[in-house]
Amino acid sequence: MSMTRPIATTRSATGISTGKLAVWWLIASEIVIFGGVLGSYLMHRLGHPEWAGQASHTNTWAGAFNTLVLLTSSLAAVLAHNAAELKDGKKAAKYLWLTILGACIFLVVKSIEWTNEIHHGFTITSHTFWSFYYTAAGIHGLHVIIGAIIMAVIAVDASKGKDLQRVEAVGLYWHFVDIVWIFLFPLLYIAK
């Protein structure tokens, strides 16, 4: 007689929840992706001093504002996690929606910034710097969109008091997205 057991349980053999463990594995794989892009960028940048001329056309103020927006949204994610720990799903959902608002503001600013840059002839094919710029920022933007969508689903459930442990997992992912931006901002905007 064979017994069936669930494939996943709420706790792994390490004692860490399977959801949190999955997010850490996802983050590790994302570090490989962003690490490759940023490593390639740095190697090219060090070998091509003329990149400073291209980088001088990025909008440092837009990048700085987006940094502030993402850091503020991370604070909202921390407050959402705190509310979830206290079993206050409605408050956790409220803070998740504030985090999503930060994601939307970031994307609007990035859209305006890219529209302006493209209008001035700085396209993905105009120089290797711009290829890296649009690729790295584009991959990051995709992660912002994915994070906002997942957060919206979790916020809806949290407002009903369901699956509050997922608030922490999405918060971990969101902090990773913010940390990636903390690396991208100086490399793409400040180091000119």
Rosetta constraint file for C-alpha pairs under 8 A:
AtomPair CA 8 CA 18 HARMONIC 7.15 0.50
AtomPair CA 9 CA 18 HARMONIC 6.76 0.50
AtomPair CA 10 CA 17 HARMONIC 5.43 0.50
AtomPair CA 10 CA 18 HARMONIC 5.71 0.50
AtomPair CA 10 CA 19 HARMONIC 7.64 0.50
AtomPair CA 11 CA 15 HARMONIC 5.45 0.50
AtomPair CA 11 CA 16 HARMONIC 5.62 0.50
AtomPair CA 11 CA 17 HARMONIC 4.28 0.50
AtomPair CA 11 CA 18 HARMONIC 5.47 0.50
AtomPair CA 12 CA 16 HARMONIC 5.68 0.50
AtomPair CA 12 CA 17 HARMONIC 5.90 0.50
AtomPair CA 12 CA 18 HARMONIC 5.52 0.50
AtomPair CA 12 CA 21 HARMONIC 7.94 0.50
AtomPair CA 16 CA 20 HARMONIC 6.74 0.50
AtomPair CA 16 CA 21 HARMONIC 6.35 0.50
AtomPair CA 17 CA 21 HARMONIC 6.17 0.50
AtomPair CA 18 CA 22 HARMONIC 6.00 0.50
AtomPair CA 19 CA 23 HARMONIC 6.33 0.50
AtomPair CA 19 CA 166 HARMONIC 7.28 0.50
AtomPair CA 19 CA 169 HARMONIC 6.68 0.50
AtomPair CA 20 CA 24 HARMONIC 6.30 0.50
AtomPair CA 20 CA 168 HARMONIC 7.75 0.50
AtomPair CA 20 CA 169 HARMONIC 5.32 0.50
AtomPair CA 21 CA 25 HARMONIC 6.29 0.50
AtomPair CA 22 CA 26 HARMONIC 6.14 0.50
AtomPair CA 23 CA 27 HARMONIC 6.08 0.50
AtomPair CA 23 CA 169 HARMONIC 6.30 0.50
AtomPair CA 23 CA 170 HARMONIC 7.91 0.50
AtomPair CA 23 CA 172 HARMONIC 7.33 0.50
AtomPair CA 23 CA 173 HARMONIC 6.71 0.50
AtomPair CA 24 CA 28 HARMONIC 6.15 0.50
AtomPair CA 25 CA 29 HARMONIC 6.33 0.50
AtomPair CA 26 CA 30 HARMONIC 6.18 0.50
AtomPair CA 27 CA 31 HARMONIC 6.10 0.50
AtomPair CA 27 CA 173 HARMONIC 6.94 0.50
AtomPair CA 27 CA 176 HARMONIC 7.04 0.50
AtomPair CA 28 CA 32 HARMONIC 6.66 0.50
AtomPair CA 29 CA 33 HARMONIC 6.64 0.50
AtomPair CA 30 CA 34 HARMONIC 6.14 0.50
AtomPair CA 31 CA 35 HARMONIC 5.50 0.50
AtomPair CA 32 CA 36 HARMONIC 6.05 0.50
AtomPair CA 33 CA 37 HARMONIC 6.48 0.50
AtomPair CA 34 CA 38 HARMONIC 5.96 0.50
AtomPair CA 34 CA 136 HARMONIC 7.63 0.50
AtomPair CA 34 CA 180 HARMONIC 7.67 0.50
AtomPair CA 35 CA 39 HARMONIC 5.73 0.50
AtomPair CA 36 CA 40 HARMONIC 6.06 0.50
AtomPair CA 37 CA 41 HARMONIC 6.14 0.50
AtomPair CA 37 CA 132 HARMONIC 7.76 0.50
AtomPair CA 37 CA 136 HARMONIC 6.72 0.50
AtomPair CA 38 CA 42 HARMONIC 6.13 0.50
AtomPair CA 38 CA 136 HARMONIC 7.68 0.50
AtomPair CA 39 CA 43 HARMONIC 6.25 0.50
AtomPair CA 40 CA 44 HARMONIC 6.21 0.50
AtomPair CA 41 CA 45 HARMONIC 5.94 0.50
AtomPair CA 41 CA 132 HARMONIC 6.47 0.50
AtomPair CA 42 CA 46 HARMONIC 6.03 0.50
AtomPair CA 43 CA 47 HARMONIC 6.37 0.50
AtomPair CA 44 CA 48 HARMONIC 6.08 0.50
AtomPair CA 45 CA 49 HARMONIC 6.63 0.50
AtomPair CA 45 CA 51 HARMONIC 6.44 0.50
AtomPair CA 45 CA 129 HARMONIC 7.98 0.50
AtomPair CA 50 CA 54 HARMONIC 7.29 0.50
AtomPair CA 51 CA 55 HARMONIC 6.07 0.50
AtomPair CA 51 CA 129 HARMONIC 6.28 0.50
AtomPair CA 51 CA 192 HARMONIC 7.77 0.50
AtomPair CA 52 CA 56 HARMONIC 6.10 0.50
AtomPair CA 52 CA 191 HARMONIC 7.54 0.50
AtomPair CA 52 CA 192 HARMONIC 4.58 0.50
AtomPair CA 53 CA 57 HARMONIC 7.42 0.50
AtomPair CA 53 CA 192 HARMONIC 7.21 0.50
AtomPair CA 54 CA 58 HARMONIC 7.83 0.50
AtomPair CA 54 CA 127 HARMONIC 7.86 0.50
AtomPair CA 54 CA 129 HARMONIC 6.67 0.50
AtomPair CA 54 CA 130 HARMONIC 7.69 0.50
AtomPair CA 55 CA 129 HARMONIC 7.26 0.50
AtomPair CA 55 CA 188 HARMONIC 6.64 0.50
AtomPair CA 55 CA 189 HARMONIC 6.63 0.50
AtomPair CA 55 CA 191 HARMONIC 7.62 0.50
AtomPair CA 55 CA 192 HARMONIC 5.47 0.50
AtomPair CA 56 CA 189 HARMONIC 7.66 0.50
AtomPair CA 56 CA 192 HARMONIC 5.60 0.50
AtomPair CA 57 CA 117 HARMONIC 7.98 0.50
AtomPair CA 58 CA 117 HARMONIC 7.68 0.50
AtomPair CA 58 CA 188 HARMONIC 7.50 0.50
AtomPair CA 58 CA 189 HARMONIC 5.88 0.50
AtomPair CA 59 CA 63 HARMONIC 6.40 0.50
AtomPair CA 59 CA 113 HARMONIC 7.20 0.50
AtomPair CA 59 CA 189 HARMONIC 6.95 0.50
AtomPair CA 60 CA 64 HARMONIC 6.01 0.50
AtomPair CA 60 CA 189 HARMONIC 5.30 0.50
AtomPair CA 60 CA 190 HARMONIC 6.75 0.50
AtomPair CA 61 CA 65 HARMONIC 6.02 0.50
AtomPair CA 62 CA 66 HARMONIC 6.11 0.50
AtomPair CA 62 CA 109 HARMONIC 6.86 0.50
AtomPair CA 62 CA 110 HARMONIC 7.70 0.50
AtomPair CA 62 CA 113 HARMONIC 7.05 0.50
AtomPair CA 63 CA 67 HARMONIC 6.16 0.50
AtomPair CA 63 CA 185 HARMONIC 6.31 0.50
AtomPair CA 63 CA 189 HARMONIC 6.73 0.50
AtomPair CA 64 CA 68 HARMONIC 6.37 0.50
AtomPair CA 64 CA 185 HARMONIC 7.54 0.50
AtomPair CA 65 CA 69 HARMONIC 6.23 0.50
AtomPair CA 66 CA 70 HARMONIC 6.12 0.50
AtomPair CA 66 CA 105 HARMONIC 7.99 0.50
AtomPair CA 66 CA 106 HARMONIC 5.48 0.50
AtomPair CA 66 CA 109 HARMONIC 7.18 0.50
AtomPair CA 66 CA 110 HARMONIC 7.96 0.50
AtomPair CA 67 CA 71 HARMONIC 6.14 0.50
AtomPair CA 67 CA 181 HARMONIC 7.18 0.50
AtomPair CA 67 CA 182 HARMONIC 7.19 0.50
AtomPair CA 67 CA 185 HARMONIC 7.47 0.50
AtomPair CA 68 CA 72 HARMONIC 6.07 0.50
AtomPair CA 69 CA 73 HARMONIC 6.12 0.50
AtomPair CA 69 CA 102 HARMONIC 5.76 0.50
AtomPair CA 69 CA 103 HARMONIC 7.92 0.50
AtomPair CA 69 CA 105 HARMONIC 7.36 0.50
AtomPair CA 69 CA 106 HARMONIC 6.55 0.50
AtomPair CA 70 CA 74 HARMONIC 6.17 0.50
AtomPair CA 70 CA 102 HARMONIC 6.33 0.50
AtomPair CA 70 CA 103 HARMONIC 7.14 0.50
AtomPair CA 70 CA 106 HARMONIC 7.17 0.50
AtomPair CA 70 CA 178 HARMONIC 6.02 0.50
AtomPair CA 71 CA 75 HARMONIC 6.49 0.50
AtomPair CA 71 CA 178 HARMONIC 6.85 0.50
AtomPair CA 72 CA 76 HARMONIC 6.51 0.50
AtomPair CA 72 CA 102 HARMONIC 7.43 0.50
AtomPair CA 73 CA 77 HARMONIC 6.28 0.50
AtomPair CA 73 CA 98 HARMONIC 6.87 0.50
AtomPair CA 73 CA 99 HARMONIC 4.50 0.50
AtomPair CA 73 CA 100 HARMONIC 7.61 0.50
AtomPair CA 73 CA 101 HARMONIC 7.92 0.50
AtomPair CA 73 CA 102 HARMONIC 5.26 0.50
AtomPair CA 73 CA 103 HARMONIC 7.39 0.50
AtomPair CA 74 CA 78 HARMONIC 6.27 0.50
AtomPair CA 74 CA 99 HARMONIC 6.92 0.50
AtomPair CA 74 CA 171 HARMONIC 7.76 0.50
AtomPair CA 74 CA 174 HARMONIC 6.93 0.50
AtomPair CA 74 CA 175 HARMONIC 6.15 0.50
AtomPair CA 74 CA 178 HARMONIC 7.30 0.50
AtomPair CA 75 CA 79 HARMONIC 6.29 0.50
AtomPair CA 76 CA 80 HARMONIC 6.11 0.50
AtomPair CA 76 CA 95 HARMONIC 5.22 0.50
AtomPair CA 76 CA 96 HARMONIC 6.74 0.50
AtomPair CA 76 CA 98 HARMONIC 6.30 0.50
AtomPair CA 76 CA 99 HARMONIC 5.53 0.50
AtomPair CA 77 CA 81 HARMONIC 6.24 0.50
AtomPair CA 77 CA 95 HARMONIC 6.38 0.50
AtomPair CA 77 CA 96 HARMONIC 6.07 0.50
AtomPair CA 77 CA 99 HARMONIC 6.04 0.50
AtomPair CA 77 CA 171 HARMONIC 5.50 0.50
AtomPair CA 77 CA 174 HARMONIC 7.58 0.50
AtomPair CA 78 CA 82 HARMONIC 6.21 0.50
AtomPair CA 78 CA 171 HARMONIC 6.94 0.50
AtomPair CA 79 CA 83 HARMONIC 6.17 0.50
AtomPair CA 79 CA 92 HARMONIC 7.20 0.50
AtomPair CA 79 CA 95 HARMONIC 6.38 0.50
AtomPair CA 80 CA 84 HARMONIC 6.15 0.50
AtomPair CA 80 CA 91 HARMONIC 6.87 0.50
AtomPair CA 80 CA 92 HARMONIC 4.06 0.50
AtomPair CA 80 CA 93 HARMONIC 6.81 0.50
AtomPair CA 80 CA 94 HARMONIC 7.48 0.50
AtomPair CA 80 CA 95 HARMONIC 4.90 0.50
AtomPair CA 80 CA 96 HARMONIC 5.91 0.50
AtomPair CA 80 CA 167 HARMONIC 6.89 0.50
AtomPair CA 81 CA 85 HARMONIC 6.16 0.50
AtomPair CA 81 CA 92 HARMONIC 6.57 0.50
AtomPair CA 81 CA 167 HARMONIC 5.69 0.50
AtomPair CA 81 CA 168 HARMONIC 5.34 0.50
AtomPair CA 81 CA 171 HARMONIC 7.09 0.50
AtomPair CA 82 CA 86 HARMONIC 6.45 0.50
AtomPair CA 82 CA 92 HARMONIC 7.58 0.50
AtomPair CA 83 CA 87 HARMONIC 6.31 0.50
AtomPair CA 83 CA 88 HARMONIC 5.16 0.50
AtomPair CA 83 CA 89 HARMONIC 6.84 0.50
AtomPair CA 83 CA 91 HARMONIC 5.92 0.50
AtomPair CA 83 CA 92 HARMONIC 4.95 0.50
AtomPair CA 84 CA 88 HARMONIC 5.46 0.50
AtomPair CA 84 CA 89 HARMONIC 5.78 0.50
AtomPair CA 84 CA 91 HARMONIC 7.80 0.50
AtomPair CA 84 CA 92 HARMONIC 5.45 0.50
AtomPair CA 84 CA 158 HARMONIC 7.92 0.50
AtomPair CA 84 CA 164 HARMONIC 5.53 0.50
AtomPair CA 84 CA 165 HARMONIC 7.14 0.50
AtomPair CA 84 CA 167 HARMONIC 6.69 0.50
AtomPair CA 84 CA 168 HARMONIC 7.92 0.50
AtomPair CA 85 CA 164 HARMONIC 7.77 0.50
AtomPair CA 85 CA 165 HARMONIC 7.93 0.50
AtomPair CA 87 CA 161 HARMONIC 7.42 0.50
AtomPair CA 87 CA 164 HARMONIC 7.25 0.50
AtomPair CA 88 CA 92 HARMONIC 6.23 0.50
AtomPair CA 88 CA 161 HARMONIC 7.31 0.50
AtomPair CA 89 CA 93 HARMONIC 6.01 0.50
AtomPair CA 89 CA 158 HARMONIC 4.64 0.50
AtomPair CA 89 CA 159 HARMONIC 4.93 0.50
AtomPair CA 89 CA 160 HARMONIC 6.54 0.50
AtomPair CA 89 CA 161 HARMONIC 4.71 0.50
AtomPair CA 89 CA 162 HARMONIC 7.57 0.50
AtomPair CA 89 CA 164 HARMONIC 6.74 0.50
AtomPair CA 90 CA 94 HARMONIC 6.23 0.50
AtomPair CA 90 CA 158 HARMONIC 6.46 0.50
AtomPair CA 90 CA 159 HARMONIC 4.35 0.50
AtomPair CA 90 CA 160 HARMONIC 7.16 0.50
AtomPair CA 90 CA 161 HARMONIC 7.22 0.50
AtomPair CA 91 CA 95 HARMONIC 6.36 0.50
AtomPair CA 91 CA 159 HARMONIC 7.63 0.50
AtomPair CA 92 CA 96 HARMONIC 6.19 0.50
AtomPair CA 92 CA 155 HARMONIC 7.32 0.50
AtomPair CA 92 CA 158 HARMONIC 6.58 0.50
AtomPair CA 92 CA 159 HARMONIC 7.34 0.50
AtomPair CA 92 CA 167 HARMONIC 7.59 0.50
AtomPair CA 93 CA 97 HARMONIC 6.17 0.50
AtomPair CA 93 CA 154 HARMONIC 7.77 0.50
AtomPair CA 93 CA 155 HARMONIC 4.42 0.50
AtomPair CA 93 CA 156 HARMONIC 6.87 0.50
AtomPair CA 93 CA 158 HARMONIC 5.50 0.50
AtomPair CA 93 CA 159 HARMONIC 5.29 0.50
AtomPair CA 94 CA 98 HARMONIC 6.40 0.50
AtomPair CA 94 CA 155 HARMONIC 7.58 0.50
AtomPair CA 95 CA 99 HARMONIC 6.22 0.50
AtomPair CA 96 CA 100 HARMONIC 6.22 0.50
AtomPair CA 96 CA 151 HARMONIC 6.43 0.50
AtomPair CA 96 CA 152 HARMONIC 7.41 0.50
AtomPair CA 96 CA 155 HARMONIC 5.93 0.50
AtomPair CA 97 CA 101 HARMONIC 6.14 0.50
AtomPair CA 97 CA 151 HARMONIC 7.78 0.50
AtomPair CA 97 CA 152 HARMONIC 7.03 0.50
AtomPair CA 97 CA 155 HARMONIC 6.90 0.50
AtomPair CA 98 CA 102 HARMONIC 6.37 0.50
AtomPair CA 99 CA 103 HARMONIC 6.42 0.50
AtomPair CA 99 CA 148 HARMONIC 7.86 0.50
AtomPair CA 100 CA 104 HARMONIC 6.23 0.50
AtomPair CA 100 CA 148 HARMONIC 5.25 0.50
AtomPair CA 100 CA 151 HARMONIC 7.04 0.50
AtomPair CA 100 CA 152 HARMONIC 7.33 0.50
AtomPair CA 101 CA 105 HARMONIC 6.19 0.50
AtomPair CA 102 CA 106 HARMONIC 6.10 0.50
AtomPair CA 103 CA 107 HARMONIC 6.26 0.50
AtomPair CA 103 CA 144 HARMONIC 6.20 0.50
AtomPair CA 103 CA 145 HARMONIC 7.33 0.50
AtomPair CA 103 CA 148 HARMONIC 6.43 0.50
AtomPair CA 104 CA 108 HARMONIC 6.16 0.50
AtomPair CA 105 CA 109 HARMONIC 6.18 0.50
AtomPair CA 106 CA 110 HARMONIC 6.10 0.50
AtomPair CA 107 CA 111 HARMONIC 6.01 0.50
AtomPair CA 107 CA 141 HARMONIC 6.97 0.50
AtomPair CA 107 CA 144 HARMONIC 7.91 0.50
AtomPair CA 108 CA 112 HARMONIC 6.25 0.50
AtomPair CA 109 CA 113 HARMONIC 6.05 0.50
AtomPair CA 110 CA 114 HARMONIC 6.04 0.50
AtomPair CA 111 CA 115 HARMONIC 6.03 0.50
AtomPair CA 112 CA 116 HARMONIC 6.21 0.50
AtomPair CA 113 CA 117 HARMONIC 6.25 0.50
AtomPair CA 114 CA 118 HARMONIC 5.97 0.50
AtomPair CA 115 CA 119 HARMONIC 5.99 0.50
AtomPair CA 116 CA 120 HARMONIC 6.36 0.50
AtomPair CA 117 CA 121 HARMONIC 6.53 0.50
AtomPair CA 117 CA 122 HARMONIC 5.27 0.50
AtomPair CA 117 CA 123 HARMONIC 7.31 0.50
AtomPair CA 118 CA 122 HARMONIC 4.92 0.50
AtomPair CA 118 CA 123 HARMONIC 5.31 0.50
AtomPair CA 121 CA 126 HARMONIC 7.35 0.50
AtomPair CA 122 CA 126 HARMONIC 5.90 0.50
AtomPair CA 122 CA 127 HARMONIC 7.86 0.50
AtomPair CA 122 CA 130 HARMONIC 6.77 0.50
AtomPair CA 123 CA 127 HARMONIC 7.70 0.50
AtomPair CA 123 CA 130 HARMONIC 6.33 0.50
AtomPair CA 123 CA 131 HARMONIC 7.61 0.50
AtomPair CA 124 CA 128 HARMONIC 7.75 0.50
AtomPair CA 124 CA 130 HARMONIC 5.13 0.50
AtomPair CA 124 CA 131 HARMONIC 4.45 0.50
AtomPair CA 124 CA 132 HARMONIC 7.93 0.50
AtomPair CA 124 CA 133 HARMONIC 7.92 0.50
AtomPair CA 124 CA 134 HARMONIC 6.20 0.50
AtomPair CA 125 CA 130 HARMONIC 7.08 0.50
AtomPair CA 125 CA 131 HARMONIC 6.27 0.50
AtomPair CA 126 CA 130 HARMONIC 6.69 0.50
AtomPair CA 126 CA 131 HARMONIC 7.80 0.50
AtomPair CA 127 CA 131 HARMONIC 6.50 0.50
AtomPair CA 128 CA 132 HARMONIC 6.37 0.50
AtomPair CA 129 CA 133 HARMONIC 6.02 0.50
AtomPair CA 130 CA 134 HARMONIC 5.91 0.50
AtomPair CA 131 CA 135 HARMONIC 5.99 0.50
AtomPair CA 132 CA 136 HARMONIC 5.82 0.50
AtomPair CA 133 CA 137 HARMONIC 5.91 0.50
AtomPair CA 133 CA 188 HARMONIC 6.59 0.50
AtomPair CA 134 CA 138 HARMONIC 5.42 0.50
AtomPair CA 135 CA 139 HARMONIC 6.02 0.50
AtomPair CA 136 CA 140 HARMONIC 6.19 0.50
AtomPair CA 136 CA 184 HARMONIC 7.69 0.50
AtomPair CA 137 CA 141 HARMONIC 5.96 0.50
AtomPair CA 137 CA 184 HARMONIC 7.58 0.50
AtomPair CA 138 CA 142 HARMONIC 6.15 0.50
AtomPair CA 139 CA 143 HARMONIC 6.41 0.50
AtomPair CA 140 CA 144 HARMONIC 6.34 0.50
AtomPair CA 140 CA 177 HARMONIC 7.16 0.50
AtomPair CA 140 CA 180 HARMONIC 7.52 0.50
AtomPair CA 140 CA 181 HARMONIC 7.43 0.50
AtomPair CA 141 CA 145 HARMONIC 6.30 0.50
AtomPair CA 142 CA 146 HARMONIC 6.19 0.50
AtomPair CA 143 CA 147 HARMONIC 5.95 0.50
AtomPair CA 143 CA 177 HARMONIC 6.82 0.50
AtomPair CA 144 CA 148 HARMONIC 6.14 0.50
AtomPair CA 144 CA 174 HARMONIC 7.96 0.50
AtomPair CA 144 CA 177 HARMONIC 6.87 0.50
AtomPair CA 145 CA 149 HARMONIC 6.27 0.50
AtomPair CA 146 CA 150 HARMONIC 6.21 0.50
AtomPair CA 147 CA 151 HARMONIC 5.95 0.50
AtomPair CA 147 CA 170 HARMONIC 7.38 0.50
AtomPair CA 147 CA 173 HARMONIC 7.30 0.50
AtomPair CA 147 CA 174 HARMONIC 6.49 0.50
AtomPair CA 148 CA 152 HARMONIC 6.11 0.50
AtomPair CA 149 CA 153 HARMONIC 6.54 0.50
AtomPair CA 150 CA 154 HARMONIC 6.29 0.50
AtomPair CA 150 CA 170 HARMONIC 7.41 0.50
AtomPair CA 151 CA 155 HARMONIC 5.85 0.50
AtomPair CA 151 CA 167 HARMONIC 7.98 0.50
AtomPair CA 151 CA 170 HARMONIC 6.52 0.50
AtomPair CA 152 CA 156 HARMONIC 6.26 0.50
AtomPair CA 153 CA 157 HARMONIC 6.55 0.50
AtomPair CA 154 CA 158 HARMONIC 5.91 0.50
AtomPair CA 154 CA 163 HARMONIC 7.89 0.50
AtomPair CA 154 CA 166 HARMONIC 6.81 0.50
AtomPair CA 154 CA 167 HARMONIC 6.76 0.50
AtomPair CA 155 CA 159 HARMONIC 6.06 0.50
AtomPair CA 155 CA 167 HARMONIC 7.97 0.50
AtomPair CA 156 CA 160 HARMONIC 6.88 0.50
AtomPair CA 157 CA 161 HARMONIC 6.45 0.50
AtomPair CA 157 CA 162 HARMONIC 5.07 0.50
AtomPair CA 157 CA 163 HARMONIC 6.69 0.50
AtomPair CA 157 CA 164 HARMONIC 7.81 0.50
AtomPair CA 158 CA 162 HARMONIC 5.21 0.50
AtomPair CA 158 CA 163 HARMONIC 6.53 0.50
AtomPair CA 158 CA 164 HARMONIC 5.64 0.50
AtomPair CA 158 CA 167 HARMONIC 7.75 0.50
AtomPair CA 163 CA 167 HARMONIC 7.95 0.50
AtomPair CA 164 CA 168 HARMONIC 7.89 0.50
AtomPair CA 165 CA 169 HARMONIC 7.08 0.50
AtomPair CA 166 CA 170 HARMONIC 6.21 0.50
AtomPair CA 167 CA 171 HARMONIC 6.08 0.50
AtomPair CA 168 CA 172 HARMONIC 6.26 0.50
AtomPair CA 169 CA 173 HARMONIC 6.55 0.50
AtomPair CA 170 CA 174 HARMONIC 6.12 0.50
AtomPair CA 171 CA 175 HARMONIC 6.13 0.50
AtomPair CA 172 CA 176 HARMONIC 6.35 0.50
AtomPair CA 173 CA 177 HARMONIC 6.40 0.50
AtomPair CA 174 CA 178 HARMONIC 6.30 0.50
AtomPair CA 175 CA 179 HARMONIC 6.13 0.50
AtomPair CA 176 CA 180 HARMONIC 6.24 0.50
AtomPair CA 177 CA 181 HARMONIC 6.53 0.50
AtomPair CA 178 CA 182 HARMONIC 6.33 0.50
AtomPair CA 179 CA 183 HARMONIC 6.61 0.50
AtomPair CA 180 CA 184 HARMONIC 6.26 0.50
AtomPair CA 181 CA 185 HARMONIC 5.80 0.50
AtomPair CA 182 CA 186 HARMONIC 7.20 0.50
AtomPair CA 183 CA 187 HARMONIC 6.55 0.50
AtomPair CA 184 CA 188 HARMONIC 5.79 0.50
AtomPair CA 184 CA 189 HARMONIC 7.89 0.50
AtomPair CA 185 CA 189 HARMONIC 5.48 0.50
AtomPair CA 185 CA 190 HARMONIC 6.89 0.50
AtomPair CA 186 CA 190 HARMONIC 4.57 0.50
AtomPair CA 186 CA 191 HARMONIC 5.89 0.50
AtomPair CA 187 CA 191 HARMONIC 5.51 0.50
